[in-house]
Amino acid sequence: MTSAVVIGAGPGIGLAVARRFAREGFDLALVARSKQTVTGVAESLEGVRALPLVADSGDEVALRAALDTAATELGPPDVVVYNAAVIRPDTVGELPLRTHLDTYAVNVLGALTAAAHTAPGMAERGRGTFVVTGGMPEPKPEYVSLSLGKAGVRSLVDLLDRQYGPSGVHVATVTVSGPVAPGTAWDPDEIAEQYWRLHSQPRAQWEREVLV
């Protein structure tokens, strides 16, 4: 059984990535905070099993439980895509510390939780792909919390690659440098193609970051 987990499986990149892997015959475990959102994504997929799971990516217990359910129902994942993020404009000093911590929990620490829960098993099997949706290649003062989060993602991907890459786990980030919208330079279907390309790359050609 070949399966992928998409965390942050809402409209846009999450849906597009799910559809791209479904085209290749992957069963999908879909994780989102809203039951309505994740159910809608699951129902849009055809020809594969799509398992909708509800969890807040910033809630470690809930996210680990969702990943356990996915593994029980679909088997250990061949691919994990972490696409969850809190995206909003904010400036220095605008947000209280608690809000920054809650935002960082989704933007970075949820990816760490997902990796800690799935990458060791991939390493034991000698194969697997873990991709995080990145962004903000340059920090912007009008997007402080997002800039901090995406900088954290780049560091996390580096750390995960160093730890699990030698065991056969391809860890990478797709860095999206603009607003995602159909028919633009950041069309979600075109972006989703990069996730598939990273997964299907021969090991000698592995990339750690793709800039879109």
PyMOL commands that set and color helices and strands:
alter all, ss='L'
color gray80, all
select helices_A, chain A and resi 13-23+35-44+60-74+97-125+144-167+188-200+203-205
alter helices_A, ss='H'
color red, helices_A
select strands_A, chain A and resi 3-7+27-32+50-54+79-82+128-135+169-176+209-211
alter strands_A, ss='S'
color yellow, strands_A
deselect
rebuild
show_as cartoon
